[in-house]
Amino acid sequence: MAFREMLVGSVAVVMLAALPASSQTAAPPAPHSTPTDPFVYQPAAEVEAMTKLADGKTTASKIVVDHEYYFIEYVTRGINTQPEAHGHWYDYVHVLSGEGTVTYGGTQDGGRDTGNLEIRGGTLAGAKTQLLHPGDRVVLPPGMPHLFTATPGHTLTYLIFKQKV
C-alpha cells in the first residue's frame, strides 16, 4: 500500500501543479496586421506628369492608393462646372499648387445619382465659395455638395484622401 499511496500522492502533486497553468487565461492573440503598401518613390516630374491636363480636358486624376475604406488621389482641375456630393465619403483635401475655389454646401439641384449615393451634375444653390492656394486644407463631410474649380488662367492641383463611412 505504501507504493499505491506514493503513486496517488505523486499524481495529486502533478495535478495540483498543472491546475494553475490550466486556470490561467490564454495569451491574447497577436494583433491583426495587414500588409503595408510597398515602398514607392516617384520623382516630382512623374507626379506632375500623371496629373497634367490633356488638351481640351478640364480634369486629370490618378488614384495612387486604393483600399476598401479609403483611397488617395492626385487631382488637377481647370475650369470645372460639375458639382458633386459623395454620400459615403469624407474628402480630405490638401492643395499642392495653383489657385482655385471650392464651392460647398447649399443644395445640389438637378444632379443625378450615378450609384451608391454619388451625385453628379446639376447646380449648387445657396452654397459658399472659398478661394484656395497651395498649402490650404479642406474637409468635406459625406453628402455635402461641392465643386472644385481653377480660377481663370490657372490650374488647381490637390491631393485628396477619401475615407468611407
trRosetta pair geometry for C-beta under 8 A, 3 or more apart (Angstrom, degrees):
i j d omega theta_ij theta_ji phi_ij phi_ji
1 4 5.3 -54 -150 39 47 111
1 5 5.9 46 153 -19 75 104
2 5 5.8 -53 -145 39 31 110
2 6 6.2 33 153 -20 64 107
3 6 5.6 -57 -149 38 30 112
3 7 6.2 31 152 -21 66 106
4 7 5.6 -53 -147 36 32 112
4 8 6.3 29 156 -15 66 105
5 8 5.8 -51 -143 39 31 109
5 9 6.1 33 154 -19 63 109
6 9 5.6 -55 -146 39 29 114
6 10 6.3 32 153 -22 64 105
7 10 5.7 -53 -147 34 30 111
7 11 6.4 29 154 -17 64 104
8 11 5.8 -53 -148 37 32 111
8 12 6.3 35 152 -22 64 106
9 12 5.6 -53 -147 35 31 114
9 13 6.5 33 153 -20 64 103
10 13 5.7 -52 -150 33 32 111
10 14 6.4 31 152 -17 65 105
11 14 5.7 -54 -148 38 33 111
11 15 6.2 32 153 -19 67 107
12 15 5.7 -55 -146 38 30 110
12 16 6.2 28 156 -17 65 107
13 16 5.8 -56 -145 39 29 109
13 17 6.2 30 155 -20 64 108
14 17 5.7 -56 -148 36 29 112
14 18 6.4 22 155 -15 64 109
15 18 5.8 -60 -147 40 30 107
15 19 6.4 48 152 -42 64 99
16 19 5.5 -37 -149 9 34 121
17 20 7.6 -57 -175 25 32 97
17 21 7.8 18 142 -3 60 111
18 21 5.6 -66 -162 43 49 112
18 22 6.0 38 150 -18 82 110
19 22 6.0 -63 -144 39 29 103
19 23 6.2 18 163 -14 67 112
20 23 5.9 -63 -141 41 31 105
20 24 6.6 43 158 -36 65 98
21 24 6.0 -45 -155 14 32 114
30 33 7.7 -43 138 -10 105 102
37 40 7.0 -36 140 -13 113 113
37 65 6.5 -67 -77 -119 158 110
40 64 8.0 179 109 178 161 111
42 46 4.4 -114 -174 84 98 128
42 47 5.3 117 119 -54 120 86
43 46 5.4 96 60 7 70 100
43 47 7.4 -139 102 -2 36 90
44 47 5.6 -57 -148 39 36 111
44 48 6.1 36 155 -19 70 107
45 48 5.7 -54 -146 39 30 112
45 49 6.2 34 154 -24 64 107
46 49 5.5 -52 -144 34 32 114
46 50 6.6 27 159 -19 64 103
47 50 6.2 -58 -152 32 29 106
47 51 7.1 -3 159 8 61 110
47 74 6.7 180 -168 -99 87 166
48 51 6.6 -83 -155 50 30 90
48 52 6.4 53 150 -59 69 95
49 52 5.6 -30 -146 -10 35 120
50 60 7.7 170 143 150 47 114
50 62 4.2 -12 156 -26 117 162
50 74 6.4 85 99 69 109 137
51 60 5.0 140 -162 105 47 111
51 61 6.9 24 -118 -106 86 30
51 62 6.1 -107 -68 7 76 108
51 74 4.7 -96 -66 132 130 115
51 75 6.8 138 -137 -176 120 7
51 76 4.1 123 162 -18 100 113
51 157 5.7 96 131 -132 144 114
52 60 6.1 -34 74 86 28 174
52 76 7.0 20 -96 42 14 160
53 57 5.2 -164 -167 80 81 97
53 58 7.3 3 -141 -128 124 13
53 59 7.6 -18 -113 -76 94 1
53 60 5.1 -148 -89 -16 50 120
53 76 5.8 -121 -50 112 87 123
53 78 5.7 73 -119 -42 158 112
53 155 6.3 -151 -17 -114 130 137
54 57 4.4 60 59 5 83 130
54 60 6.8 127 -6 -83 77 118
57 60 6.3 79 120 -59 136 86
57 78 7.4 136 110 8 56 127
58 77 6.6 14 156 -161 75 68
58 78 4.3 -109 -142 57 63 103
58 79 5.8 -75 -137 68 118 57
58 80 5.5 148 148 -86 123 65
58 81 8.0 -25 158 6 169 78
59 75 6.9 -26 -161 -164 95 95
59 76 7.2 156 -153 85 46 56
59 77 5.4 -8 -103 -109 78 70
59 78 7.2 -119 -56 22 46 77
59 80 6.4 59 -62 -96 107 114
60 75 7.4 156 85 -155 51 48
60 76 4.8 2 56 54 96 102
61 73 5.5 15 -178 173 110 117
61 74 6.5 171 -151 88 60 54
61 75 4.4 -8 -103 -104 100 74
61 76 7.4 -169 -73 24 56 60
62 73 6.6 166 83 -155 38 73
62 74 5.1 0 54 52 90 99
63 66 5.2 48 151 -64 130 108
63 71 5.5 -20 -150 171 115 125
63 72 7.1 121 -158 79 65 46
63 73 4.6 -38 -97 -96 61 93
64 72 5.4 -48 62 96 90 98
64 73 6.8 159 8 -104 76 35
64 74 6.5 53 -23 -11 117 95
65 70 7.7 2 115 113 109 90
65 71 6.0 179 96 -151 67 58
65 72 4.2 36 43 32 104 105
66 71 4.6 11 -113 -118 58 115
67 70 5.4 15 62 58 107 70
67 71 6.4 -180 30 -77 61 65
68 164 7.4 -82 135 32 60 148
69 163 6.8 14 151 -159 82 63
69 164 4.4 -120 -151 47 60 110
70 161 6.6 -1 -173 -179 115 84
70 162 6.1 164 -153 87 62 58
70 163 4.9 -12 -101 -104 101 59
70 164 6.4 -133 -65 4 51 82
71 161 7.9 -177 92 -151 36 48
71 162 5.2 -2 55 53 76 106
72 159 6.9 0 -173 -178 96 95
72 160 7.1 168 -152 87 50 51
72 161 5.3 -14 -103 -104 83 70
72 162 7.5 -170 -79 18 34 73
73 159 7.5 163 85 -157 41 52
73 160 5.1 -15 62 61 89 98
73 162 7.1 18 8 -8 109 112
74 96 7.9 -10 -141 0 95 151
74 157 7.1 0 -177 -171 93 96
74 158 7.7 174 -153 91 53 36
74 159 5.7 -29 -101 -102 66 69
74 160 7.9 164 -94 18 18 76
75 148 7.5 76 120 89 138 153
75 157 7.0 173 91 -147 49 52
75 158 5.6 -12 61 61 94 79
75 159 7.8 161 20 -95 75 22
75 160 6.0 20 0 -4 120 119
76 98 7.6 117 -143 -16 85 153
76 155 5.4 9 -176 167 102 123
76 156 6.9 156 -155 80 54 45
76 157 4.4 -17 -99 -96 84 85
77 80 5.0 -43 -165 -33 122 124
77 100 6.4 66 78 -112 115 162
77 148 5.4 162 -4 118 165 101
77 149 6.0 -120 141 -124 133 33
77 150 5.3 -179 105 -31 83 91
77 155 6.7 159 77 -166 42 73
77 156 4.8 -15 57 60 95 98
77 157 7.9 178 17 -77 63 40
78 149 7.8 -13 115 -158 36 72
78 150 5.3 -59 -152 27 29 131
78 155 5.8 -44 -88 -111 62 82
79 149 5.7 28 -147 -165 44 110
79 150 6.1 -82 -64 55 47 87
79 152 7.3 23 -77 -92 115 63
80 147 6.3 -173 105 -175 108 88
80 148 6.1 37 48 87 149 60
80 149 4.2 -144 42 -96 85 84
80 150 7.5 98 -5 7 88 71
81 147 7.7 4 -150 -158 21 133
81 149 7.4 56 -63 -95 44 135
82 120 6.1 7 170 -175 116 87
82 121 5.5 -37 -147 -90 94 52
82 147 7.2 170 88 -123 32 102
83 103 7.3 -76 -101 86 108 110
83 108 5.5 -156 112 -125 133 109
83 111 6.7 -86 86 -81 98 124
83 120 7.7 166 90 -155 51 40
83 121 7.1 9 55 129 70 5
83 122 6.2 -61 55 73 111 80
83 123 7.0 101 7 -145 130 17
83 124 5.0 137 -82 -47 158 102
83 145 5.4 25 166 -178 126 102
83 146 6.6 164 -154 85 86 22
83 147 4.2 -65 -97 -65 74 105
84 111 7.7 139 -114 -139 38 138
84 118 7.2 -15 -166 -175 104 78
84 119 6.4 154 -158 87 52 63
84 120 5.2 -6 -107 -105 89 65
84 121 8.0 47 -82 -11 65 38
84 145 7.2 166 88 -147 24 64
84 146 6.6 -31 65 64 69 70
84 147 7.3 125 15 -87 68 61
85 108 5.6 -138 -19 -11 126 154
85 111 7.1 94 18 120 104 171
85 117 7.9 -70 113 159 90 82
85 118 7.7 172 85 -154 54 37
85 119 4.4 5 51 53 96 112
85 143 5.8 22 176 -161 116 31
85 144 6.4 -167 -130 84 97 25
85 145 4.4 -52 -66 -88 113 58
85 146 7.0 119 -88 12 64 70
86 89 3.9 -34 135 47 136 107
86 91 6.8 114 32 -42 136 105
86 117 7.1 84 -175 115 39 90
86 118 5.9 1 -115 -111 67 73
86 119 7.9 -142 -66 27 30 73
86 142 6.1 -87 101 -134 77 67
86 143 7.4 -87 79 -48 43 31
86 162 7.5 -62 139 -149 171 120
87 116 7.1 -159 52 143 115 60
87 117 2.5 -37 20 139 146 137
87 118 7.0 -106 11 -57 91 40
87 119 7.4 90 -39 -13 94 95
87 142 5.8 40 174 178 27 103
87 143 5.5 47 -118 -79 54 77
88 116 6.6 -59 12 162 130 97
88 117 5.9 112 -18 65 88 126
88 142 5.9 18 -114 -135 9 132
88 164 5.5 9 143 -150 100 80
88 165 6.0 -160 -169 57 61 66
89 142 5.8 131 53 -102 31 87
89 162 4.9 -9 -168 -171 124 103
89 163 6.6 139 -156 69 66 40
89 164 5.8 -36 -96 -96 72 54
89 165 7.2 169 -93 12 21 83
90 139 6.9 -14 -177 -167 104 89
90 140 7.0 158 -164 81 54 57
90 141 6.0 -28 -113 -126 82 43
90 142 6.1 -59 -64 -44 57 78
90 162 6.9 161 77 -155 54 50
90 163 4.4 -7 51 57 106 98
90 165 6.4 75 -24 -26 94 116
91 138 7.4 -7 114 109 99 96
91 139 7.2 160 86 -154 60 40
91 140 4.1 5 53 51 107 106
91 146 7.5 -120 48 47 150 153
91 160 5.8 -29 -161 -160 91 114
91 161 7.9 137 -161 73 42 48
91 162 5.8 -15 -102 -103 62 79
92 137 7.5 -14 -174 -168 78 97
92 138 7.8 164 -157 86 35 54
92 139 5.6 -4 -107 -107 68 80
92 160 6.9 141 74 -159 51 57
92 161 4.3 -19 64 62 109 97
92 162 7.6 -166 24 -76 74 31
92 163 7.0 42 -8 -7 110 107
93 102 7.7 142 68 -77 158 148
93 137 6.8 153 85 -158 60 49
93 138 4.2 -7 59 58 113 97
93 139 7.5 -167 22 -74 76 34
93 140 7.3 36 -8 -3 114 101
93 148 7.8 -175 -138 -86 161 139
93 158 5.1 15 -171 162 98 141
93 159 7.3 152 -154 79 52 47
93 160 5.0 -16 -101 -102 76 82
93 161 8.0 -160 -70 25 34 66
94 135 7.8 -29 -172 -150 85 21
94 136 7.7 168 -152 88 46 45
94 137 5.5 -14 -102 -103 69 78
94 158 6.1 161 79 -162 41 87
94 159 4.9 -11 59 58 97 96
94 160 7.9 -173 22 -78 65 39
95 98 7.6 -117 -173 61 103 79
95 100 7.8 -167 -127 42 125 98
95 132 5.0 171 -81 170 152 111
95 133 6.4 127 107 96 149 25
95 134 5.5 -138 120 -113 98 31
95 135 6.5 -28 74 36 94 27
95 136 4.5 25 21 53 127 86
95 137 7.6 -131 7 -68 80 33
95 138 7.6 67 -35 -6 96 103
95 156 7.0 -57 -138 -169 104 91
95 157 7.5 106 -164 83 62 50
95 158 4.8 -48 -104 -98 48 102
96 134 6.2 -13 149 -129 21 89
96 157 4.7 -55 66 107 108 96
96 158 5.7 171 3 -106 84 35
96 159 6.0 82 -45 -18 116 90
97 134 5.4 15 -100 -89 37 115
97 155 7.7 26 106 89 95 91
97 156 7.9 177 92 -150 54 34
97 157 4.6 14 52 48 88 113
98 134 7.3 117 37 -59 41 88
98 150 6.0 -59 165 -125 132 107
98 154 4.9 131 -165 168 91 106
98 155 4.6 -97 -109 89 145 57
98 156 4.3 -151 103 -97 133 37
98 157 5.4 115 4 7 120 75
99 131 7.5 -11 -171 -174 93 92
99 132 6.8 159 -158 85 47 67
99 133 6.1 -4 -111 -101 80 65
99 150 6.8 84 83 -158 56 74
99 151 4.8 -34 114 24 101 118
99 154 4.4 -41 51 175 87 172
99 156 6.5 -86 82 -88 19 89
100 131 7.9 169 101 -155 29 54
100 132 5.0 -13 70 57 71 113
100 148 6.2 51 132 -179 140 79
100 149 5.6 -173 -165 98 110 39
100 150 4.3 -73 -92 -108 108 38
100 151 5.5 -159 -104 -18 41 70
100 154 6.5 -149 -62 101 73 122
100 155 7.9 -27 -55 158 117 28
100 156 3.2 -26 -16 -71 138 145
101 129 5.2 0 -179 -171 130 102
101 130 6.4 151 -157 76 75 43
101 131 5.6 -43 -98 -102 83 44
101 132 6.1 170 -100 5 24 93
101 148 7.5 177 90 -147 46 46
101 149 5.8 -8 56 61 85 83
101 151 6.6 90 -21 -67 92 83
102 129 7.3 166 84 -149 40 56
102 130 5.3 -10 57 57 87 97
102 132 6.0 72 -13 -44 91 127
102 138 5.6 85 4 -129 167 161
102 140 7.8 -133 178 -65 140 121
102 146 5.9 -10 -175 -168 98 111
102 147 7.0 155 -157 77 51 46
102 148 5.3 -20 -101 -96 79 71
103 124 5.7 160 132 63 120 159
103 127 4.8 67 168 130 93 137
103 128 7.1 178 -152 88 59 34
103 129 4.7 -23 -99 -96 78 82
103 130 7.9 175 -83 19 34 65
103 146 6.6 156 83 -156 54 55
103 147 4.4 -5 53 54 103 100
103 149 7.5 10 -2 13 104 107
104 127 5.9 156 73 -162 20 105
104 128 6.1 -28 63 62 75 81
104 129 7.9 140 15 -95 68 35
104 130 7.1 -8 14 7 113 108
104 140 6.4 -137 -130 -112 131 107
104 144 6.0 20 -170 154 98 116
104 145 7.0 161 -151 92 47 58
104 146 4.4 -1 -104 -106 81 92
104 147 7.7 -158 -66 25 52 61
105 124 7.9 87 77 -171 46 122
105 126 7.1 -89 123 117 90 81
105 127 5.0 146 71 -131 71 66
105 128 5.5 27 41 16 128 90
105 144 6.1 -29 -82 -161 51 102
105 145 6.8 -47 76 60 3 83
105 146 7.8 46 -15 -81 44 74
106 124 5.2 98 77 177 131 89
106 125 5.2 -168 168 87 125 43
106 126 3.4 157 -127 81 103 76
106 127 3.6 -90 7 -59 130 63
106 128 7.5 163 -31 -10 101 59
106 145 6.4 -67 71 64 76 125
107 124 7.2 155 78 -153 39 55
107 125 5.1 -16 59 59 90 96
107 126 6.1 47 11 41 80 115
107 145 6.9 81 -176 6 16 147
108 111 4.5 2 144 -10 115 134
108 119 5.8 119 101 128 151 135
108 122 5.2 100 169 85 81 135
108 123 7.5 166 -154 81 53 31
108 124 5.9 -28 -99 -97 64 67
108 145 3.8 171 -52 -103 110 143
109 122 5.2 -175 89 179 43 121
109 123 5.3 -18 61 61 95 83
109 124 7.7 160 17 -100 79 16
109 125 5.5 39 -12 -9 121 118
110 121 6.6 -88 120 126 85 93
110 122 3.3 156 78 -121 78 94
110 123 6.1 41 39 13 121 77
111 119 4.2 65 132 171 136 101
111 120 5.9 159 -160 75 99 22
111 121 4.9 148 -125 72 64 68
111 122 3.6 -84 -51 3 64 129
111 145 7.6 -162 -28 -116 153 118
112 119 7.0 164 78 -148 22 66
112 120 6.3 -30 60 61 73 75
112 121 5.8 12 16 48 84 126
112 122 7.6 152 -16 -37 60 103
113 117 6.6 -41 -139 -110 110 28
113 118 6.8 108 -159 64 61 51
113 119 5.6 -37 -91 -92 59 71
114 118 4.8 -52 58 91 95 105
114 119 7.5 163 5 -104 81 19
114 120 5.3 25 -25 8 124 118
115 118 6.0 1 68 35 58 107
117 143 7.6 -42 167 -90 125 78
119 122 7.7 -24 161 17 103 128
119 145 7.3 -57 88 -99 126 90
124 127 4.0 4 150 -19 126 140
124 145 5.5 170 -110 129 104 131
124 147 6.2 -127 -19 -10 138 124
127 145 6.8 -95 -91 95 124 109
127 147 7.8 58 150 19 167 106
130 138 7.4 156 83 -104 142 118
131 151 7.7 19 -137 -60 92 129
132 136 5.0 -142 -149 63 76 150
132 138 7.2 -44 -105 -41 123 127
132 148 7.9 -11 10 -141 156 93
132 156 6.5 64 86 -142 126 128
132 158 7.9 -35 161 -70 146 130
133 136 5.5 104 56 -24 60 116
140 144 5.0 -141 -172 71 89 124
140 146 5.3 -59 -125 -31 149 154
141 144 5.2 87 61 -16 72 120
142 165 5.6 -111 -36 45 143 125
148 156 6.4 -144 167 100 104 142
148 158 7.4 -102 -157 22 154 139
149 156 7.2 110 134 15 20 141
150 154 4.7 -153 180 94 108 82
150 155 5.0 -67 -101 -134 153 26
150 156 4.2 -165 -89 -12 79 95
151 154 4.9 36 62 33 79 124
151 156 7.8 97 3 -55 66 110
